[in-house]
Amino acid sequence: MKNKILCLALVAIILALPAIHATAAPDFYTTYTALLQRHVHQGEVNYTTLQKDRTLLRQLVNQVAGYNLKEASVAEKKAFYLNAYNLLVLDQVLAHYPLKSVMDVEGFFDRTQYKVAGEQLTLNELEKQKLLQPYKDARVHFALVCAAKSCPPLRSQAFMPQSVEQQLQDQAKRALNNPEFVKIQVNGKQVQISEIFKWYKDDFLNEAESITAYINKFRSTPLPAKYSLSYYTYNWQLNNAD
């Protein structure tokens, strides 16, 4: 009888091991947030210090490759793909670092492929096929960071499945109220805006009657009605905090 009880106890322990391991395994979102908080300052990245965390970064890249989305909610998928894009940009910058601009790397966005939740994708494919096309949410443009000075600032926190909508709202408000991103020139009576609004014009016009109307949805003070819009040249210099 004692042997039978002992055997049953051992079986129970063995069956519990996978669950214990899963609970103890580092969470992708928590680990990524910790990495960002160590190396992202005021929206820019300290790539010199990030190099010292390359092993952890590669572990996160491996998690992106094998991430299981079969049972994932819409919110989890959205948060995951946003994080995957930004994480893979960081990884590719380090692969070529020191680097002045991602534009110096041939095929940075449209040739180099990554494994993302079991699929081979370029950064452009990840952006368009996994985020812009399925969600038709122009706020995505203020969340994806292409490692350039003119990109919206990189968050120092991962996008979380339980709060991704609020985080996207916050990103849009931060960008569109930032005087370096939306430049109001009183003397010339014009507003200079990012070329993002030119490149992805249709995405914004799907959600508002004009670019100005879209921007004003997120601004605390609306743009002057009679000011003209123009685009400032996109600065592709690396978003390096060094």
Stockholm file with secondary structure:
# STOCKHOLM 1.0

chainA/1-242         MKNKILCLALVAIILALPAIHATAAPDFYTTYTALLQRHVHQGEVNYTTLQKDRTLLRQLVNQVAGYNLKEASVAEKKAFYLNAYNLLVLDQVLAHYPLKSVMDVEGFFDRTQYKVAGEQLTLNELEKQKLLQPYKDARVHFALVCAAKSCPPLRSQAFMPQSVEQQLQDQAKRALNNPEFVKIQVNGKQVQISEIFKWYKDDFLNEAESITAYINKFRSTPLPAKYSLSYYTYNWQLNNAD
#=GR chainA/1-242 SS CHHHHHHHHHHHHHHHHHHHHHHHSCCHHHHHHHHHHHHEETTEECHHHHGGGHHHHHHHHHHHHHCCCTTCCHHHHHHHHHHHHHHHHHHHHHHHCSCSBGGGSTTTTTTCCEEETTEEECHHHHHIIIIIHHHCCGGGGGTCCCSBTTSCCCCSSCCCTTTHHHHHHHHHHHHHTCTTTSEEETTTTEEEECTHHHHTHHHHHTTSSSHHHHHHTTCSSCCCTTCEEEECCCCCBBCBCC
#=GC SS_cons         CHHHHHHHHHHHHHHHHHHHHHHHSCCHHHHHHHHHHHHEETTEECHHHHGGGHHHHHHHHHHHHHCCCTTCCHHHHHHHHHHHHHHHHHHHHHHHCSCSBGGGSTTTTTTCCEEETTEEECHHHHHIIIIIHHHCCGGGGGTCCCSBTTSCCCCSSCCCTTTHHHHHHHHHHHHHTCTTTSEEETTTTEEEECTHHHHTHHHHHTTSSSHHHHHHTTCSSCCCTTCEEEECCCCCBBCBCC
//
